[in-house]
Amino acid sequence: MSDNSIKEEKIKKIKVKFLLSPTGLFKLSYNIGNIVDLPESLALELIETKYAEKVE
């Protein structure tokens, strides 16, 4: 197992769907409707600010 795969396993990820474009405020290149796995801290911030919603 490489060092990169070990680091990726330790970071908890949350799947979110974007409701607003995060390009300006968060400097992320995703579009409305994109569903992606993001690090937990970023995902929670996006959910809190109503830019994304959690996907089960």
C-alpha positions in Angstrom: 0.0 0.0 0.0 1.4 3.4 -1.0 1.6 6.4 1.4 -1.0 8.2 -0.6 -3.7 5.5 -0.2 -3.0 5.4 3.6 -3.5 9.1 3.9 -6.7 8.9 1.8 -8.2 6.3 4.1 -7.6 8.4 7.2 -9.5 11.4 5.9 -13.3 11.0 6.4 -15.3 12.0 3.3 -18.9 13.1 2.9 -20.8 12.9 -0.3 -22.6 16.2 -1.1 -24.7 17.6 -3.9 -24.1 21.3 -4.8 -27.1 23.5 -4.6 -25.2 26.8 -5.5 -22.0 27.3 -7.4 -19.0 27.2 -5.0 -16.6 28.8 -7.5 -16.5 32.4 -6.1 -16.7 31.9 -2.4 -14.9 28.6 -2.0 -12.7 28.6 -5.0 -13.9 25.1 -6.1 -14.5 24.2 -9.7 -17.8 22.3 -9.3 -21.2 23.2 -10.8 -24.7 23.1 -9.4 -26.0 19.5 -9.3 -22.5 17.9 -9.1 -22.3 15.1 -6.5 -18.8 14.6 -5.1 -17.0 13.2 -2.1 -15.3 15.9 -0.1 -13.3 16.0 3.1 -15.6 16.2 6.1 -14.6 19.7 7.3 -15.2 21.2 3.8 -18.4 19.3 3.3 -19.8 20.4 6.6 -19.0 24.0 5.9 -20.7 23.8 2.5 -23.8 22.2 4.1 -23.9 24.8 6.8 -23.7 27.7 4.3 -26.5 26.0 2.1 -24.1 25.6 -0.8 -24.6 21.8 -0.7 -26.7 19.1 0.8 -25.6 15.7 2.1 -26.3 12.8 -0.1 -26.9 9.4 1.4 
